[in-house]
């Protein structure tokens, strides 16, 4: 089972969360709405575009201090990192 993103408070927690997603996909990826990388990345971009709506609909505030550059670098690095 995937750890809640609300429990991610550090870089190590984020890495563990991503590993949990990876395990979840390996075990039951067919149950995901976006089963391939192309669909997953498209959904990720769409969710990022609409994140303020999701946060508002759940009674939360979009974190103003997110390190978007770190996340972007991590995604890009994963295209070539072994």
TORKETI-497038 format. One line per 5 residues: number of its first residue (from 0); their letters; for each residue x negated, y negated, z negated of C-alpha. Coordinates in steps of 0.25 Angstrom, whole numbers. Example, Ala and Ser with C-alpha at 12.3 -4.5 7.8 and 13.67 -1.06 7.14 Angstrom:
0 = AS = -49 18 -31; -55 4 -29
***
This chain:
0 = XXXXX = 0 0 0; -5 -14 4; -9 -23 -8; 0 -36 -9; -7 -48 -2
5 = XXXXX = -3 -56 -15; -14 -48 -22; -25 -53 -13; -33 -63 -20; -47 -61 -15
10 = XXXXX = -55 -57 -3; -56 -43 -9; -41 -42 -11; -39 -46 4; -49 -35 9
15 = XXXXX = -41 -25 0; -28 -30 5; -33 -28 20; -38 -14 17; -24 -11 11
20 = XXXXX = -17 -16 23; -27 -7 32; -24 5 23; -9 2 24; -10 1 39
25 = XXXXX = -18 14 40; -8 22 32; 5 16 37; 2 6 48; 13 11 57
30 = XXXXX = 23 5 46; 17 -9 48; 24 -19 57; 11 -22 64; 4 -9 66
35 = XXXXX = -7 -14 76; -18 -25 74; -12 -33 85; 2 -34 79; -4 -35 65
40 = XXXXX = -13 -47 69; -1 -54 76; 8 -52 64; -3 -57 55; -4 -70 63
45 = XXXXX = 11 -72 63; 12 -70 48; 0 -80 46; 8 -90 55; 21 -88 47
50 = XXXXX = 14 -86 33; 20 -99 27; 34 -93 31; 31 -80 24; 26 -87 11
55 = XXXXX = 38 -97 11; 47 -85 13; 41 -78 1; 41 -90 -8; 26 -91 -7
60 = XXXXX = 16 -102 -3; 6 -100 9; -7 -100 2; -14 -114 6; -28 -109 3
65 = XXXXX = -29 -96 11; -42 -94 18; -37 -92 32; -51 -92 38; -55 -81 29
70 = XXXXX = -44 -72 34; -46 -76 48; -61 -73 47; -57 -59 41; -48 -56 52
75 = XXXXX = -58 -60 63; -69 -52 56; -61 -40 56; -61 -40 71; -76 -36 71
80 = XX = -80 -32 56; -83 -18 54
***
